[in-house]
Amino acid sequence: MVDIKIYTTPTCPYCLKAKEYFKKKGIQYKEHNVAQDKEALKEMIRISGGRSVPVITAGEEVMIGFDQSRIEKILEEQKE
């Protein structure tokens, strides 16, 4: 299984949607709250080039925002 990380803030509705999707699908992920964790914020900016959340990483893939169909495609490709 691919390593999933999600960079979030507590008030981000798309962050909540992404986390709900992962929980519903039984997909384990590591959450980084960039509002509280300054090192995670620096890492998120480095990999995404910006401050928009959510930023989701799946292996080498970096996604800004939550795109369910893209996540499903990435996860399917990782199974192959």
mmCIF file of the N, C-alpha and C atoms, coordinates in Angstrom:
data_MODEL
# 
_entry.id   MODEL 
# 
loop_
_atom_site.group_PDB 
_atom_site.id 
_atom_site.type_symbol 
_atom_site.label_atom_id 
_atom_site.label_alt_id 
_atom_site.label_comp_id 
_atom_site.label_asym_id 
_atom_site.label_entity_id 
_atom_site.label_seq_id 
_atom_site.pdbx_PDB_ins_code 
_atom_site.Cartn_x 
_atom_site.Cartn_y 
_atom_site.Cartn_z 
_atom_site.occupancy 
_atom_site.B_iso_or_equiv 
_atom_site.pdbx_formal_charge 
_atom_site.auth_seq_id 
_atom_site.auth_comp_id 
_atom_site.auth_asym_id 
_atom_site.auth_atom_id 
_atom_site.pdbx_PDB_model_num 
ATOM 1   N N  . MET A 1 1  ? 0.853   -1.187 0.000   1.00 0.00 ? 1  MET A N  1 
ATOM 2   C CA . MET A 1 1  ? 0.000   0.000  0.000   1.00 0.00 ? 1  MET A CA 1 
ATOM 3   C C  . MET A 1 1  ? 0.892   1.242  0.000   1.00 0.00 ? 1  MET A C  1 
ATOM 4   N N  . VAL A 1 2  ? 0.460   2.232  -0.733  1.00 0.00 ? 2  VAL A N  1 
ATOM 5   C CA . VAL A 1 2  ? 1.204   3.475  -0.858  1.00 0.00 ? 2  VAL A CA 1 
ATOM 6   C C  . VAL A 1 2  ? 1.054   4.304  0.423   1.00 0.00 ? 2  VAL A C  1 
ATOM 7   N N  . ASP A 1 3  ? 2.093   5.064  0.739   1.00 0.00 ? 3  ASP A N  1 
ATOM 8   C CA . ASP A 1 3  ? 2.102   5.929  1.911   1.00 0.00 ? 3  ASP A CA 1 
ATOM 9   C C  . ASP A 1 3  ? 1.337   7.212  1.577   1.00 0.00 ? 3  ASP A C  1 
ATOM 10  N N  . ILE A 1 4  ? 0.259   7.490  2.320   1.00 0.00 ? 4  ILE A N  1 
ATOM 11  C CA . ILE A 1 4  ? -0.581  8.669  2.082   1.00 0.00 ? 4  ILE A CA 1 
ATOM 12  C C  . ILE A 1 4  ? -0.354  9.669  3.212   1.00 0.00 ? 4  ILE A C  1 
ATOM 13  N N  . LYS A 1 5  ? -0.099  10.920 2.821   1.00 0.00 ? 5  LYS A N  1 
ATOM 14  C CA . LYS A 1 5  ? -0.026  12.016 3.791   1.00 0.00 ? 5  LYS A CA 1 
ATOM 15  C C  . LYS A 1 5  ? -0.997  13.089 3.335   1.00 0.00 ? 5  LYS A C  1 
ATOM 16  N N  . ILE A 1 6  ? -1.620  13.747 4.310   1.00 0.00 ? 6  ILE A N  1 
ATOM 17  C CA . ILE A 1 6  ? -2.503  14.858 3.998   1.00 0.00 ? 6  ILE A CA 1 
ATOM 18  C C  . ILE A 1 6  ? -2.156  16.029 4.903   1.00 0.00 ? 6  ILE A C  1 
ATOM 19  N N  . TYR A 1 7  ? -1.902  17.160 4.274   1.00 0.00 ? 7  TYR A N  1 
ATOM 20  C CA . TYR A 1 7  ? -1.586  18.399 4.983   1.00 0.00 ? 7  TYR A CA 1 
ATOM 21  C C  . TYR A 1 7  ? -2.879  19.203 5.055   1.00 0.00 ? 7  TYR A C  1 
ATOM 22  N N  . THR A 1 8  ? -3.292  19.553 6.279   1.00 0.00 ? 8  THR A N  1 
ATOM 23  C CA . THR A 1 8  ? -4.617  20.121 6.504   1.00 0.00 ? 8  THR A CA 1 
ATOM 24  C C  . THR A 1 8  ? -4.573  21.344 7.419   1.00 0.00 ? 8  THR A C  1 
ATOM 25  N N  . THR A 1 9  ? -5.741  21.996 7.496   1.00 0.00 ? 9  THR A N  1 
ATOM 26  C CA . THR A 1 9  ? -6.029  22.959 8.559   1.00 0.00 ? 9  THR A CA 1 
ATOM 27  C C  . THR A 1 9  ? -7.387  22.562 9.136   1.00 0.00 ? 9  THR A C  1 
ATOM 28  N N  . PRO A 1 10 ? -7.666  22.954 10.364  1.00 0.00 ? 10 PRO A N  1 
ATOM 29  C CA . PRO A 1 10 ? -8.916  22.524 11.002  1.00 0.00 ? 10 PRO A CA 1 
ATOM 30  C C  . PRO A 1 10 ? -10.185 23.046 10.320  1.00 0.00 ? 10 PRO A C  1 
ATOM 31  N N  . THR A 1 11 ? -10.114 24.175 9.634   1.00 0.00 ? 11 THR A N  1 
ATOM 32  C CA . THR A 1 11 ? -11.317 24.789 9.065   1.00 0.00 ? 11 THR A CA 1 
ATOM 33  C C  . THR A 1 11 ? -11.510 24.515 7.575   1.00 0.00 ? 11 THR A C  1 
ATOM 34  N N  . CYS A 1 12 ? -10.671 23.698 6.981   1.00 0.00 ? 12 CYS A N  1 
ATOM 35  C CA . CYS A 1 12 ? -10.714 23.436 5.537   1.00 0.00 ? 12 CYS A CA 1 
ATOM 36  C C  . CYS A 1 12 ? -11.777 22.383 5.203   1.00 0.00 ? 12 CYS A C  1 
ATOM 37  N N  . PRO A 1 13 ? -12.833 22.760 4.463   1.00 0.00 ? 13 PRO A N  1 
ATOM 38  C CA . PRO A 1 13 ? -13.875 21.775 4.147   1.00 0.00 ? 13 PRO A CA 1 
ATOM 39  C C  . PRO A 1 13 ? -13.387 20.663 3.221   1.00 0.00 ? 13 PRO A C  1 
ATOM 40  N N  . TYR A 1 14 ? -12.468 20.970 2.312   1.00 0.00 ? 14 TYR A N  1 
ATOM 41  C CA . TYR A 1 14 ? -11.958 19.928 1.409   1.00 0.00 ? 14 TYR A CA 1 
ATOM 42  C C  . TYR A 1 14 ? -11.042 18.953 2.144   1.00 0.00 ? 14 TYR A C  1 
ATOM 43  N N  . CYS A 1 15 ? -10.389 19.442 3.184   1.00 0.00 ? 15 CYS A N  1 
ATOM 44  C CA . CYS A 1 15 ? -9.586  18.555 4.033   1.00 0.00 ? 15 CYS A CA 1 
ATOM 45  C C  . CYS A 1 15 ? -10.504 17.538 4.714   1.00 0.00 ? 15 CYS A C  1 
ATOM 46  N N  . LEU A 1 16 ? -11.631 18.021 5.226   1.00 0.00 ? 16 LEU A N  1 
ATOM 47  C CA . LEU A 1 16 ? -12.590 17.134 5.886   1.00 0.00 ? 16 LEU A CA 1 
ATOM 48  C C  . LEU A 1 16 ? -13.145 16.108 4.905   1.00 0.00 ? 16 LEU A C  1 
ATOM 49  N N  . LYS A 1 17 ? -13.470 16.547 3.681   1.00 0.00 ? 17 LYS A N  1 
ATOM 50  C CA . LYS A 1 17 ? -13.982 15.621 2.668   1.00 0.00 ? 17 LYS A CA 1 
ATOM 51  C C  . LYS A 1 17 ? -12.953 14.543 2.348   1.00 0.00 ? 17 LYS A C  1 
ATOM 52  N N  . ALA A 1 18 ? -11.696 14.946 2.207   1.00 0.00 ? 18 ALA A N  1 
ATOM 53  C CA . ALA A 1 18 ? -10.636 13.982 1.897   1.00 0.00 ? 18 ALA A CA 1 
ATOM 54  C C  . ALA A 1 18 ? -10.496 12.962 3.025   1.00 0.00 ? 18 ALA A C  1 
ATOM 55  N N  . LYS A 1 19 ? -10.474 13.435 4.264   1.00 0.00 ? 19 LYS A N  1 
ATOM 56  C CA . LYS A 1 19 ? -10.325 12.526 5.401   1.00 0.00 ? 19 LYS A CA 1 
ATOM 57  C C  . LYS A 1 19 ? -11.528 11.588 5.522   1.00 0.00 ? 19 LYS A C  1 
ATOM 58  N N  . GLU A 1 20 ? -12.732 12.101 5.284   1.00 0.00 ? 20 GLU A N  1 
ATOM 59  C CA . GLU A 1 20 ? -13.923 11.259 5.307   1.00 0.00 ? 20 GLU A CA 1 
ATOM 60  C C  . GLU A 1 20 ? -13.844 10.184 4.226   1.00 0.00 ? 20 GLU A C  1 
ATOM 61  N N  . TYR A 1 21 ? -13.377 10.566 3.046   1.00 0.00 ? 21 TYR A N  1 
ATOM 62  C CA . TYR A 1 21 ? -13.233 9.604  1.948   1.00 0.00 ? 21 TYR A CA 1 
ATOM 63  C C  . TYR A 1 21 ? -12.244 8.503  2.339   1.00 0.00 ? 21 TYR A C  1 
ATOM 64  N N  . PHE A 1 22 ? -11.086 8.889  2.868   1.00 0.00 ? 22 PHE A N  1 
ATOM 65  C CA . PHE A 1 22 ? -10.082 7.898  3.262   1.00 0.00 ? 22 PHE A CA 1 
ATOM 66  C C  . PHE A 1 22 ? -10.630 6.955  4.331   1.00 0.00 ? 22 PHE A C  1 
ATOM 67  N N  . LYS A 1 23 ? -11.326 7.504  5.313   1.00 0.00 ? 23 LYS A N  1 
ATOM 68  C CA . LYS A 1 23 ? -11.892 6.665  6.375   1.00 0.00 ? 23 LYS A CA 1 
ATOM 69  C C  . LYS A 1 23 ? -12.938 5.712  5.817   1.00 0.00 ? 23 LYS A C  1 
ATOM 70  N N  . LYS A 1 24 ? -13.824 6.211  4.946   1.00 0.00 ? 24 LYS A N  1 
ATOM 71  C CA . LYS A 1 24 ? -14.872 5.385  4.343   1.00 0.00 ? 24 LYS A CA 1 
ATOM 72  C C  . LYS A 1 24 ? -14.280 4.225  3.550   1.00 0.00 ? 24 LYS A C  1 
ATOM 73  N N  . LYS A 1 25 ? -13.157 4.488  2.858   1.00 0.00 ? 25 LYS A N  1 
ATOM 74  C CA . LYS A 1 25 ? -12.511 3.467  2.034   1.00 0.00 ? 25 LYS A CA 1 
ATOM 75  C C  . LYS A 1 25 ? -11.535 2.599  2.825   1.00 0.00 ? 25 LYS A C  1 
ATOM 76  N N  . GLY A 1 26 ? -11.333 2.927  4.108   1.00 0.00 ? 26 GLY A N  1 
ATOM 77  C CA . GLY A 1 26 ? -10.398 2.161  4.927   1.00 0.00 ? 26 GLY A CA 1 
ATOM 78  C C  . GLY A 1 26 ? -8.944  2.397  4.557   1.00 0.00 ? 26 GLY A C  1 
ATOM 79  N N  . ILE A 1 27 ? -8.668  3.584  4.028   1.00 0.00 ? 27 ILE A N  1 
ATOM 80  C CA . ILE A 1 27 ? -7.310  3.932  3.597   1.00 0.00 ? 27 ILE A CA 1 
ATOM 81  C C  . ILE A 1 27 ? -6.604  4.638  4.747   1.00 0.00 ? 27 ILE A C  1 
ATOM 82  N N  . GLN A 1 28 ? -5.479  4.086  5.148   1.00 0.00 ? 28 GLN A N  1 
ATOM 83  C CA . GLN A 1 28 ? -4.714  4.709  6.224   1.00 0.00 ? 28 GLN A CA 1 
ATOM 84  C C  . GLN A 1 28 ? -3.934  5.895  5.677   1.00 0.00 ? 28 GLN A C  1 
ATOM 85  N N  . TYR A 1 29 ? -3.850  6.940  6.486   1.00 0.00 ? 29 TYR A N  1 
ATOM 86  C CA . TYR A 1 29 ? -3.127  8.146  6.084   1.00 0.00 ? 29 TYR A CA 1 
ATOM 87  C C  . TYR A 1 29 ? -2.525  8.802  7.312   1.00 0.00 ? 29 TYR A C  1 
ATOM 88  N N  . LYS A 1 30 ? -1.553  9.639  7.056   1.00 0.00 ? 30 LYS A N  1 
ATOM 89  C CA . LYS A 1 30 ? -0.914  10.410 8.128   1.00 0.00 ? 30 LYS A CA 1 
ATOM 90  C C  . LYS A 1 30 ? -1.310  11.864 7.926   1.00 0.00 ? 30 LYS A C  1 
ATOM 91  N N  . GLU A 1 31 ? -1.939  12.451 8.931   1.00 0.00 ? 31 GLU A N  1 
ATOM 92  C CA . GLU A 1 31 ? -2.390  13.839 8.831   1.00 0.00 ? 31 GLU A CA 1 
ATOM 93  C C  . GLU A 1 31 ? -1.369  14.777 9.475   1.00 0.00 ? 31 GLU A C  1 
ATOM 94  N N  . HIS A 1 32 ? -1.146  15.902 8.791   1.00 0.00 ? 32 HIS A N  1 
ATOM 95  C CA . HIS A 1 32 ? -0.272  16.954 9.307   1.00 0.00 ? 32 HIS A CA 1 
ATOM 96  C C  . HIS A 1 32 ? -1.069  18.252 9.331   1.00 0.00 ? 32 HIS A C  1 
ATOM 97  N N  . ASN A 1 33 ? -1.350  18.758 10.533  1.00 0.00 ? 33 ASN A N  1 
ATOM 98  C CA . ASN A 1 33 ? -2.088  20.006 10.693  1.00 0.00 ? 33 ASN A CA 1 
ATOM 99  C C  . ASN A 1 33 ? -1.098  21.163 10.569  1.00 0.00 ? 33 ASN A C  1 
ATOM 100 N N  . VAL A 1 34 ? -1.101  21.831 9.417   1.00 0.00 ? 34 VAL A N  1 
ATOM 101 C CA . VAL A 1 34 ? -0.114  22.882 9.168   1.00 0.00 ? 34 VAL A CA 1 
ATOM 102 C C  . VAL A 1 34 ? -0.411  24.171 9.926   1.00 0.00 ? 34 VAL A C  1 
ATOM 103 N N  . ALA A 1 35 ? -1.608  24.272 10.521  1.00 0.00 ? 35 ALA A N  1 
ATOM 104 C CA . ALA A 1 35 ? -1.914  25.432 11.350  1.00 0.00 ? 35 ALA A CA 1 
ATOM 105 C C  . ALA A 1 35 ? -1.178  25.349 12.685  1.00 0.00 ? 35 ALA A C  1 
ATOM 106 N N  . GLN A 1 36 ? -0.840  24.129 13.108  1.00 0.00 ? 36 GLN A N  1 
ATOM 107 C CA . GLN A 1 36 ? -0.171  23.935 14.394  1.00 0.00 ? 36 GLN A CA 1 
ATOM 108 C C  . GLN A 1 36 ? 1.277   23.487 14.249  1.00 0.00 ? 36 GLN A C  1 
ATOM 109 N N  . ASP A 1 37 ? 1.599   22.831 13.166  1.00 0.00 ? 37 ASP A N  1 
ATOM 110 C CA . ASP A 1 37 ? 2.926   22.232 12.983  1.00 0.00 ? 37 ASP A CA 1 
ATOM 111 C C  . ASP A 1 37 ? 3.712   23.016 11.928  1.00 0.00 ? 37 ASP A C  1 
ATOM 112 N N  . LYS A 1 38 ? 4.593   23.881 12.381  1.00 0.00 ? 38 LYS A N  1 
ATOM 113 C CA . LYS A 1 38 ? 5.348   24.758 11.470  1.00 0.00 ? 38 LYS A CA 1 
ATOM 114 C C  . LYS A 1 38 ? 6.302   23.977 10.568  1.00 0.00 ? 38 LYS A C  1 
ATOM 115 N N  . GLU A 1 39 ? 6.852   22.871 11.054  1.00 0.00 ? 39 GLU A N  1 
ATOM 116 C CA . GLU A 1 39 ? 7.732   22.053 10.211  1.00 0.00 ? 39 GLU A CA 1 
ATOM 117 C C  . GLU A 1 39 ? 6.931   21.399 9.089   1.00 0.00 ? 39 GLU A C  1 
ATOM 118 N N  . ALA A 1 40 ? 5.715   20.947 9.399   1.00 0.00 ? 40 ALA A N  1 
ATOM 119 C CA . ALA A 1 40 ? 4.846   20.366 8.375   1.00 0.00 ? 40 ALA A CA 1 
ATOM 120 C C  . ALA A 1 40 ? 4.461   21.433 7.350   1.00 0.00 ? 40 ALA A C  1 
ATOM 121 N N  . LEU A 1 41 ? 4.228   22.660 7.810   1.00 0.00 ? 41 LEU A N  1 
ATOM 122 C CA . LEU A 1 41 ? 3.916   23.760 6.896   1.00 0.00 ? 41 LEU A CA 1 
ATOM 123 C C  . LEU A 1 41 ? 5.071   23.995 5.929   1.00 0.00 ? 41 LEU A C  1 
ATOM 124 N N  . LYS A 1 42 ? 6.290   24.026 6.457   1.00 0.00 ? 42 LYS A N  1 
ATOM 125 C CA . LYS A 1 42 ? 7.472   24.209 5.595   1.00 0.00 ? 42 LYS A CA 1 
ATOM 126 C C  . LYS A 1 42 ? 7.589   23.079 4.576   1.00 0.00 ? 42 LYS A C  1 
ATOM 127 N N  . GLU A 1 43 ? 7.364   21.843 5.028   1.00 0.00 ? 43 GLU A N  1 
ATOM 128 C CA . GLU A 1 43 ? 7.445   20.692 4.136   1.00 0.00 ? 43 GLU A CA 1 
ATOM 129 C C  . GLU A 1 43 ? 6.366   20.777 3.053   1.00 0.00 ? 43 GLU A C  1 
ATOM 130 N N  . MET A 1 44 ? 5.154   21.163 3.443   1.00 0.00 ? 44 MET A N  1 
ATOM 131 C CA . MET A 1 44 ? 4.055   21.280 2.485   1.00 0.00 ? 44 MET A CA 1 
ATOM 132 C C  . MET A 1 44 ? 4.377   22.330 1.419   1.00 0.00 ? 44 MET A C  1 
ATOM 133 N N  . ILE A 1 45 ? 4.883   23.469 1.837   1.00 0.00 ? 45 ILE A N  1 
ATOM 134 C CA . ILE A 1 45 ? 5.246   24.531 0.886   1.00 0.00 ? 45 ILE A CA 1 
ATOM 135 C C  . ILE A 1 45 ? 6.347   24.051 -0.048  1.00 0.00 ? 45 ILE A C  1 
ATOM 136 N N  . ARG A 1 46 ? 7.298   23.311 0.488   1.00 0.00 ? 46 ARG A N  1 
ATOM 137 C CA . ARG A 1 46 ? 8.405   22.798 -0.330  1.00 0.00 ? 46 ARG A CA 1 
ATOM 138 C C  . ARG A 1 46 ? 7.896   21.847 -1.409  1.00 0.00 ? 46 ARG A C  1 
ATOM 139 N N  . ILE A 1 47 ? 6.997   20.950 -1.050  1.00 0.00 ? 47 ILE A N  1 
ATOM 140 C CA . ILE A 1 47 ? 6.567   19.952 -2.032  1.00 0.00 ? 47 ILE A CA 1 
ATOM 141 C C  . ILE A 1 47 ? 5.468   20.461 -2.965  1.00 0.00 ? 47 ILE A C  1 
ATOM 142 N N  . SER A 1 48 ? 4.671   21.450 -2.508  1.00 0.00 ? 48 SER A N  1 
ATOM 143 C CA . SER A 1 48 ? 3.540   21.905 -3.326  1.00 0.00 ? 48 SER A CA 1 
ATOM 144 C C  . SER A 1 48 ? 3.771   23.267 -3.973  1.00 0.00 ? 48 SER A C  1 
ATOM 145 N N  . GLY A 1 49 ? 4.702   24.028 -3.401  1.00 0.00 ? 49 GLY A N  1 
ATOM 146 C CA . GLY A 1 49 ? 4.949   25.364 -3.930  1.00 0.00 ? 49 GLY A CA 1 
ATOM 147 C C  . GLY A 1 49 ? 3.965   26.410 -3.447  1.00 0.00 ? 49 GLY A C  1 
ATOM 148 N N  . GLY A 1 50 ? 3.106   26.066 -2.488  1.00 0.00 ? 50 GLY A N  1 
ATOM 149 C CA . GLY A 1 50 ? 2.122   27.036 -2.009  1.00 0.00 ? 50 GLY A CA 1 
ATOM 150 C C  . GLY A 1 50 ? 1.591   26.705 -0.639  1.00 0.00 ? 50 GLY A C  1 
ATOM 151 N N  . ARG A 1 51 ? 0.582   27.479 -0.250  1.00 0.00 ? 51 ARG A N  1 
ATOM 152 C CA . ARG A 1 51 ? -0.013  27.348 1.078   1.00 0.00 ? 51 ARG A CA 1 
ATOM 153 C C  . ARG A 1 51 ? -1.441  26.814 1.043   1.00 0.00 ? 51 ARG A C  1 
ATOM 154 N N  . SER A 1 52 ? -1.943  26.426 -0.117  1.00 0.00 ? 52 SER A N  1 
ATOM 155 C CA . SER A 1 52 ? -3.310  25.911 -0.228  1.00 0.00 ? 52 SER A CA 1 
ATOM 156 C C  . SER A 1 52 ? -3.401  24.513 0.362   1.00 0.00 ? 52 SER A C  1 
ATOM 157 N N  . VAL A 1 53 ? -4.500  24.246 1.057   1.00 0.00 ? 53 VAL A N  1 
ATOM 158 C CA . VAL A 1 53 ? -4.745  22.920 1.609   1.00 0.00 ? 53 VAL A CA 1 
ATOM 159 C C  . VAL A 1 53 ? -6.061  22.399 1.052   1.00 0.00 ? 53 VAL A C  1 
ATOM 160 N N  . PRO A 1 54 ? -6.263  21.114 1.009   1.00 0.00 ? 54 PRO A N  1 
ATOM 161 C CA . PRO A 1 54 ? -5.300  20.102 1.422   1.00 0.00 ? 54 PRO A CA 1 
ATOM 162 C C  . PRO A 1 54 ? -4.240  19.866 0.353   1.00 0.00 ? 54 PRO A C  1 
ATOM 163 N N  . VAL A 1 55 ? -3.094  19.408 0.817   1.00 0.00 ? 55 VAL A N  1 
ATOM 164 C CA . VAL A 1 55 ? -2.080  18.836 -0.060  1.00 0.00 ? 55 VAL A CA 1 
ATOM 165 C C  . VAL A 1 55 ? -2.009  17.370 0.325   1.00 0.00 ? 55 VAL A C  1 
ATOM 166 N N  . ILE A 1 56 ? -2.172  16.515 -0.669  1.00 0.00 ? 56 ILE A N  1 
ATOM 167 C CA . ILE A 1 56 ? -2.182  15.071 -0.435  1.00 0.00 ? 56 ILE A CA 1 
ATOM 168 C C  . ILE A 1 56 ? -1.029  14.463 -1.210  1.00 0.00 ? 56 ILE A C  1 
ATOM 169 N N  . THR A 1 57 ? -0.226  13.670 -0.517  1.00 0.00 ? 57 THR A N  1 
ATOM 170 C CA . THR A 1 57 ? 0.829   12.940 -1.201  1.00 0.00 ? 57 THR A CA 1 
ATOM 171 C C  . THR A 1 57 ? 0.509   11.457 -1.130  1.00 0.00 ? 57 THR A C  1 
ATOM 172 N N  . ALA A 1 58 ? 0.735   10.801 -2.253  1.00 0.00 ? 58 ALA A N  1 
ATOM 173 C CA . ALA A 1 58 ? 0.545   9.353  -2.349  1.00 0.00 ? 58 ALA A CA 1 
ATOM 174 C C  . ALA A 1 58 ? 1.776   8.826  -3.056  1.00 0.00 ? 58 ALA A C  1 
ATOM 175 N N  . GLY A 1 59 ? 2.716   8.322  -2.264  1.00 0.00 ? 59 GLY A N  1 
ATOM 176 C CA . GLY A 1 59 ? 3.992   7.933  -2.847  1.00 0.00 ? 59 GLY A CA 1 
ATOM 177 C C  . GLY A 1 59 ? 4.689   9.171  -3.378  1.00 0.00 ? 59 GLY A C  1 
ATOM 178 N N  . GLU A 1 60 ? 5.011   9.182  -4.667  1.00 0.00 ? 60 GLU A N  1 
ATOM 179 C CA . GLU A 1 60 ? 5.685   10.319 -5.298  1.00 0.00 ? 60 GLU A CA 1 
ATOM 180 C C  . GLU A 1 60 ? 4.708   11.359 -5.849  1.00 0.00 ? 60 GLU A C  1 
ATOM 181 N N  . GLU A 1 61 ? 3.416   11.023 -5.868  1.00 0.00 ? 61 GLU A N  1 
ATOM 182 C CA . GLU A 1 61 ? 2.397   11.923 -6.403  1.00 0.00 ? 61 GLU A CA 1 
ATOM 183 C C  . GLU A 1 61 ? 2.057   13.011 -5.391  1.00 0.00 ? 61 GLU A C  1 
ATOM 184 N N  . VAL A 1 62 ? 1.892   14.241 -5.885  1.00 0.00 ? 62 VAL A N  1 
ATOM 185 C CA . VAL A 1 62 ? 1.489   15.366 -5.042  1.00 0.00 ? 62 VAL A CA 1 
ATOM 186 C C  . VAL A 1 62 ? 0.228   15.968 -5.647  1.00 0.00 ? 62 VAL A C  1 
ATOM 187 N N  . MET A 1 63 ? -0.812  16.069 -4.830  1.00 0.00 ? 63 MET A N  1 
ATOM 188 C CA . MET A 1 63 ? -2.078  16.628 -5.277  1.00 0.00 ? 63 MET A CA 1 
ATOM 189 C C  . MET A 1 63 ? -2.435  17.823 -4.403  1.00 0.00 ? 63 MET A C  1 
ATOM 190 N N  . ILE A 1 64 ? -2.739  18.936 -5.053  1.00 0.00 ? 64 ILE A N  1 
ATOM 191 C CA . ILE A 1 64 ? -3.198  20.118 -4.329  1.00 0.00 ? 64 ILE A CA 1 
ATOM 192 C C  . ILE A 1 64 ? -4.711  20.148 -4.464  1.00 0.00 ? 64 ILE A C  1 
ATOM 193 N N  . GLY A 1 65 ? -5.396  20.104 -3.328  1.00 0.00 ? 65 GLY A N  1 
ATOM 194 C CA . GLY A 1 65 ? -6.848  19.988 -3.343  1.00 0.00 ? 65 GLY A CA 1 
ATOM 195 C C  . GLY A 1 65 ? -7.232  18.521 -3.256  1.00 0.00 ? 65 GLY A C  1 
ATOM 196 N N  . PHE A 1 66 ? -8.545  18.273 -3.255  1.00 0.00 ? 66 PHE A N  1 
ATOM 197 C CA . PHE A 1 66 ? -9.031  16.899 -3.162  1.00 0.00 ? 66 PHE A CA 1 
ATOM 198 C C  . PHE A 1 66 ? -9.777  16.561 -4.436  1.00 0.00 ? 66 PHE A C  1 
ATOM 199 N N  . ASP A 1 67 ? -9.237  15.621 -5.184  1.00 0.00 ? 67 ASP A N  1 
ATOM 200 C CA . ASP A 1 67 ? -9.836  15.142 -6.427  1.00 0.00 ? 67 ASP A CA 1 
ATOM 201 C C  . ASP A 1 67 ? -10.018 13.635 -6.263  1.00 0.00 ? 67 ASP A C  1 
ATOM 202 N N  . GLN A 1 68 ? -11.241 13.223 -5.943  1.00 0.00 ? 68 GLN A N  1 
ATOM 203 C CA . GLN A 1 68 ? -11.499 11.821 -5.617  1.00 0.00 ? 68 GLN A CA 1 
ATOM 204 C C  . GLN A 1 68 ? -11.120 10.887 -6.764  1.00 0.00 ? 68 GLN A C  1 
ATOM 205 N N  . SER A 1 69 ? -11.460 11.238 -7.986  1.00 0.00 ? 69 SER A N  1 
ATOM 206 C CA . SER A 1 69 ? -11.146 10.347 -9.106  1.00 0.00 ? 69 SER A CA 1 
ATOM 207 C C  . SER A 1 69 ? -9.639  10.214 -9.302  1.00 0.00 ? 69 SER A C  1 
ATOM 208 N N  . ARG A 1 70 ? -8.906  11.286 -9.083  1.00 0.00 ? 70 ARG A N  1 
ATOM 209 C CA . ARG A 1 70 ? -7.438  11.202 -9.209  1.00 0.00 ? 70 ARG A CA 1 
ATOM 210 C C  . ARG A 1 70 ? -6.844  10.322 -8.117  1.00 0.00 ? 70 ARG A C  1 
ATOM 211 N N  . ILE A 1 71 ? -7.336  10.477 -6.892  1.00 0.00 ? 71 ILE A N  1 
ATOM 212 C CA . ILE A 1 71 ? -6.862  9.628  -5.783  1.00 0.00 ? 71 ILE A CA 1 
ATOM 213 C C  . ILE A 1 71 ? -7.135  8.162  -6.111  1.00 0.00 ? 71 ILE A C  1 
ATOM 214 N N  . GLU A 1 72 ? -8.342  7.862  -6.592  1.00 0.00 ? 72 GLU A N  1 
ATOM 215 C CA . GLU A 1 72 ? -8.676  6.477  -6.922  1.00 0.00 ? 72 GLU A CA 1 
ATOM 216 C C  . GLU A 1 72 ? -7.752  5.931  -8.002  1.00 0.00 ? 72 GLU A C  1 
ATOM 217 N N  . LYS A 1 73 ? -7.438  6.749  -9.001  1.00 0.00 ? 73 LYS A N  1 
ATOM 218 C CA . LYS A 1 73 ? -6.539  6.324  -10.077 1.00 0.00 ? 73 LYS A CA 1 
ATOM 219 C C  . LYS A 1 73 ? -5.132  6.052  -9.524  1.00 0.00 ? 73 LYS A C  1 
ATOM 220 N N  . ILE A 1 74 ? -4.643  6.948  -8.685  1.00 0.00 ? 74 ILE A N  1 
ATOM 221 C CA . ILE A 1 74 ? -3.312  6.786  -8.093  1.00 0.00 ? 74 ILE A CA 1 
ATOM 222 C C  . ILE A 1 74 ? -3.257  5.498  -7.265  1.00 0.00 ? 74 ILE A C  1 
ATOM 223 N N  . LEU A 1 75 ? -4.272  5.282  -6.440  1.00 0.00 ? 75 LEU A N  1 
ATOM 224 C CA . LEU A 1 75 ? -4.295  4.081  -5.593  1.00 0.00 ? 75 LEU A CA 1 
ATOM 225 C C  . LEU A 1 75 ? -4.387  2.818  -6.431  1.00 0.00 ? 75 LEU A C  1 
ATOM 226 N N  . GLU A 1 76 ? -5.155  2.859  -7.501  1.00 0.00 ? 76 GLU A N  1 
ATOM 227 C CA . GLU A 1 76 ? -5.271  1.701  -8.393  1.00 0.00 ? 76 GLU A CA 1 
ATOM 228 C C  . GLU A 1 76 ? -3.933  1.407  -9.063  1.00 0.00 ? 76 GLU A C  1 
ATOM 229 N N  . GLU A 1 77 ? -3.239  2.451  -9.515  1.00 0.00 ? 77 GLU A N  1 
ATOM 230 C CA . GLU A 1 77 ? -1.934  2.275  -10.145 1.00 0.00 ? 77 GLU A CA 1 
ATOM 231 C C  . GLU A 1 77 ? -0.911  1.689  -9.181  1.00 0.00 ? 77 GLU A C  1 
ATOM 232 N N  . GLN A 1 78 ? -1.021  2.054  -7.899  1.00 0.00 ? 78 GLN A N  1 
ATOM 233 C CA . GLN A 1 78 ? -0.084  1.556  -6.898  1.00 0.00 ? 78 GLN A CA 1 
ATOM 234 C C  . GLN A 1 78 ? -0.265  0.064  -6.654  1.00 0.00 ? 78 GLN A C  1 
ATOM 235 N N  . LYS A 1 79 ? -1.465  -0.458 -6.898  1.00 0.00 ? 79 LYS A N  1 
ATOM 236 C CA . LYS A 1 79 ? -1.732  -1.878 -6.692  1.00 0.00 ? 79 LYS A CA 1 
ATOM 237 C C  . LYS A 1 79 ? -1.071  -2.741 -7.755  1.00 0.00 ? 79 LYS A C  1 
ATOM 238 N N  . GLU A 1 80 ? -0.880  -2.158 -8.950  1.00 0.00 ? 80 GLU A N  1 
ATOM 239 C CA . GLU A 1 80 ? -0.350  -2.928 -10.085 1.00 0.00 ? 80 GLU A CA 1 
ATOM 240 C C  . GLU A 1 80 ? 1.108   -3.259 -9.928  1.00 0.00 ? 80 GLU A C  1 
# 
